[in-house]
Amino acid sequence: MTSQPMTLLIIISETVLEDILIDEIMDLGAKGYTITDARGRGTHGTRAGRWTQGGNIRIEIVGNAALCERIVQRLQSAYEQDYGLLMYTAPVELQN
């Protein structure tokens, strides 16, 4: 088995942005993504499990570091000021 070093980008955002963020992520070169519902408490307050408008989503993208940096820069400049948005990365190894 071989492994390939990659970057995992995790985005926590308001549910209302889901379609917009997916379009942005794919336009910037991501080959795919995973979305799950998310809830918790942070600097933007408590997010309960009511998914219609007040919920959060967690988007995960695996790609090279340059792709993840492009996505972070674009989303920060376009959405971070007006929406709850948290992004972080972690090194991962893709198993082939």
SVG drawing of the C-alpha trace seen along z (x, -y; Angstrom):
<svg xmlns="http://www.w3.org/2000/svg" viewBox="-36 -42 40 44">
<polyline fill="none" stroke="black" stroke-width="0.4" points="0.0,0.0 1.3,-3.5 0.2,-6.8 0.2,-10.3 0.4,-13.4 -2.6,-15.7 -4.4,-18.4 -7.8,-18.1 -9.7,-21.4 -12.7,-21.5 -15.2,-24.3 -17.9,-25.0 -20.5,-27.4 -24.1,-28.4 -26.4,-26.1 -27.8,-29.0 -24.4,-29.1 -24.3,-25.4 -25.1,-25.8 -23.0,-28.9 -20.0,-27.4 -20.2,-24.1 -20.2,-26.1 -17.2,-28.1 -15.3,-25.0 -15.9,-23.2 -15.1,-26.2 -11.7,-26.5 -10.8,-23.0 -11.9,-20.6 -12.7,-17.1 -15.3,-16.4 -16.5,-17.1 -18.4,-15.7 -21.1,-17.6 -22.5,-16.8 -24.9,-18.7 -23.1,-20.3 -24.1,-21.8 -22.3,-23.1 -21.2,-26.3 -18.6,-28.9 -18.0,-32.6 -21.2,-32.9 -23.3,-31.3 -25.0,-28.0 -26.2,-26.1 -29.0,-23.7 -30.2,-20.8 -32.9,-22.8 -31.5,-22.5 -34.0,-24.7 -32.2,-28.0 -30.3,-28.3 -28.0,-25.2 -24.5,-24.7 -22.8,-22.4 -19.4,-20.8 -17.7,-20.5 -14.6,-18.4 -12.3,-18.6 -9.1,-16.6 -6.7,-18.2 -3.2,-19.6 -2.1,-22.5 -2.4,-25.0 -6.0,-24.1 -7.0,-24.3 -5.2,-27.7 -7.1,-29.0 -10.4,-27.9 -9.7,-29.5 -8.6,-32.8 -11.7,-33.0 -14.2,-32.1 -12.6,-34.4 -12.7,-37.4 -16.2,-36.7 -18.1,-35.4 -16.3,-35.6 -17.3,-39.2 -21.0,-38.6 -21.5,-34.9 -20.3,-32.4 -17.4,-30.7 -14.6,-28.6 -11.9,-26.9 -9.0,-24.8 -6.6,-22.3 -4.8,-19.2 -2.3,-17.0 -3.6,-13.7 -2.3,-10.7 -4.4,-9.4 -4.1,-5.6 -3.8,-4.1"/>
</svg>
